[in-house]
Amino acid sequence: MKRFIPEPIAFNQAHFLVLQHTAEVATYIDEHKELLLRENPGRNEAWIARAHMKSFNIWFRDRMHTSNSSTGESLENLAKGPLFTITSYQGYDINGYTFDTFAQDQKSTYQNSGVRIDALDNNMQQTVYYGQIEEIWEHTYSGFKIPIFCVMKDKYGFMTVDLGQVGYKEEPFVLADQVSQVFYVPDTRNKKQHVVLPGKRRIVGVENAVDEEEYNQFDEVPPFQRFCRARKLRTCVQTIKKESMWAKAVESGE
């Protein structure tokens, strides 16, 4: 754990993310976008989206400050923003997963930095994003804290990804409680590609969780054994440089 003051752009991006995913802020998000549309007739949706991202934080703060109605303490605290000093971590336990940064993975025999998140794109279509955790931040607001992952991510239509391709640089953050863990295994047919495999959550510390199989996710992802048979099992296992639980399961025949 360490504390630091981030660059203003990254700080504002992370705060914007929190506001956009807070249910109580939804009506103000719509209000701000409608205001932008009225003040900028003829502008397309992409321009409105960029303007919204750039100006919403300050607009929302001022809106709460001048509001005549009772908005509630939580909204007022959100509008004020988090402390400028950020707490960062190399690892974080949340939702039954143990996440690490990519840098921490390089020092370990396990891979815990791969993540997947389901989200809506600009066309309101359900889209899957994959990435690796670059940094783990904890934003401190008055009365509560919110963990955030800084992720280099991109969108793909298949369960193989090119981790060298980085996209969505203007939106590098995701809320920690909205992501699931995945593993990346090198594709033996294309060295630039990695096959995505789902992680497994631990039920320790997860409220009301009894059966670990409840947390087996992503049924659309083929079992690891099926993937290995298609690539030749021995070759596939040899390509895994780290001893993950998946490699051990294949070797033991589970």
N, C-alpha and C positions, 0 to 999 in steps of 0.2 A: 504494500500500500504506500502511495505517495500522494502529495498534494501539489498542485501547480495551477497557474493561471493560463488558460488556453488562449489561442488567437481569437480575436473578436468574431471572425466569420464562423469558425467552428462552434464557438459558444452560442451564437445566435441560431445556427442550424439545429443544434441539439435542443435548445429551448423551444424552437418552432415545432420540432417533432413532438415534444411533450404536449404542447397546446393542441396540435392537430389530432391527437389521439385521446383527448379528454372529452368525454361525452357532454359535460356541462358547457363546453366552449363551442359546441357545434352550431348553435344559433348565431353566435357572433362571427363564426367563420362565414356562414351564409350571408350575414349582413355586410361583412367587409367585401366579399366578392361582388355582391349586388351594387355596392357603392362604387367599386372600380369599374363595373360595366356602365353605370350611369355617367361617370366622369370621363370615360374613355370609349365613346361609341365607335363602333367599327373595328375595335381591336379583337383579335381572335382569342380562342381559349388558352392557347399556349402563352400568349403575352399576359393575359389575366393571371394565369397560374404563377408565372415568374414574378409579377408585381405583387401578388398576394404573399408569396414566400418572402419577398424582400421587405415588405412594409407591415405585415400583420402584427409582429411582436410589439412594436411601438404603438400602433393603432389600438391594439387591445388594451395595453397598459393605460393609455389616455382615455379610452372608452370606459374602463372600470373606474378611473379616477373622477370622471365627470358624470357618472351615472347617478341619477336621482333615486333609483330604486335600490332595495336591499339585494345585493348580489351574493352574499354569503362569504364567509371568511376564506373558504378554500379557493374560490375564484379570485378573490383579492390577492391572496398569496401567490397564486399562479401568475397573475398579471404583473406583479412586482418582479417576477423572475427569480432564478436561483442565485445563490452566492457565486461570486466570480471565481472563487477558489474551488477547483474541482478535485475530488478524490478519485484516483485511478488505481486499478488492480491488475495483476497478472492473471488472476483466476477469480471465478465467481460461481456460487451455487445458487440456482434458481429453477423452480418448476421441476425439480427432480433431476436436473442435469448439472454436471460440473463443466463449466466452460473455461477455457484458457485462451490467451492471446496466441497469435501465430508465432510470435517470438518465443513464448514460453514453451510451445509445442516442440520447437527445435532443440530444447534442452531435455525433453522427456521421451520416453519410449511409447507414449500414448498420444493420440490425436484428438484434441478436444476443442479445436478452433473453428471447425466447419459448422455452418449454420444454414438453415432454410427458413424462409418466411413466405407466407401466402398473403398477397396484397392486391389491391385494385390499381390498375394502371390509369393513365389519363383518359382512356376510353371507357373506364368503369368496368373493365374486364378482369376476371380473376387471373392473376399471374403469379408464377412461382419464381422466387429469386434465390440464388445461392451465393455464398460468399465465405470469407474467412475473417475472423475477428482480428482487427488491427489493434484496437484499444478498448478498454472497459472503463467507462466513466460512471461516477455516481454524483448526480446533481442533487444539491441540498436546497430545498425550498423551506419556507417557514412552516415547520410542523411535520414535514415528511421528506423522504428521499426517493429518487427514481434512478435505477440503474439503466445505462444506455450503452449499447455496443457500437463502436465505429467499425463498419464493415465495408470492405471493397467487394461489390456485388455486381452481377450481371444477369440477364434473362436468357433462358434457353428453352427450347421446345422439347428437348430430350433429357434423359437422365445421365448425359455425359456433358461435362463443362470444360472450357479452356480457362484455367485459373490465371493465365497470363493476360487475358482480356479483361480490362477494368471498365466498368460503366457506371452511370449515375453518380458522377463525382460531386454534383451539387446536392445530393441527398445521401451522405455517407453513414447516417446514423439509423439505428433501429432500436425500439424498446426491447429490453432484455426479456420481458415476460411474454413477448409475442413470437419468439423464434424457437425452433426445434433444432436439435443437434443432428448433423450428418457427418459421414466419413467420406474422404476422397481417396479412391484407389486408382493408381495409374492404369490406363487402358493399354493393353499389350499391343494393340493394332495401331495406335496413334499416340506417340509419346507426349504430345501436347495436350491430350484429352485426359480427363479423370472421370471415372464412373462414380456416381453419387449413391451412397448406401445410407439407410436410416440409422440414427443412433438409438440407444436404448435408455430409457429413463430409469432412475432409481426411485423406489417408492419411499425411501427413508426421508422423513420430514415433509412428505406430501400429504396434505389434509385429506382424510377419508379414503386414502388409497390402501387397498388390501392385496389385490392381485396384480403382480408386475405385468402380466400379459395385457392388462388394460392399457398399458402405455406403449405397446407395440404399434407404431404409427406407419402411415403411408403404405396402405395395402397395394397401391399401384406400383410400388417399387418391387421388382422381382427379387426373390430370395438370393442371398449371396451365393449359395451352392449352384443355383441355376446359371448365374452369371459366370461362375468359374468353369462349369462344364462346357459352356459355349466357348471359352477362351483356352481350354485345356487346364485342368485343375492345378497341376504341379507348376506350370509356368505362371499361372495367376498368383498363387501363393508366394512364389519367389519374388514377384514384383513388389510385394508389400514390404517396405523397408522398416516399418515400425510394427511392433508386436501388439496389435490391437486385439480386442476381444473377438472380432470377426475372423482374424487369421487363426486364432486358437480354435475357434469353433469349427472351421473348415478342416484343419489338420486332425481334429479329434473325431471327425465324421458326424458331428451334431447338426 
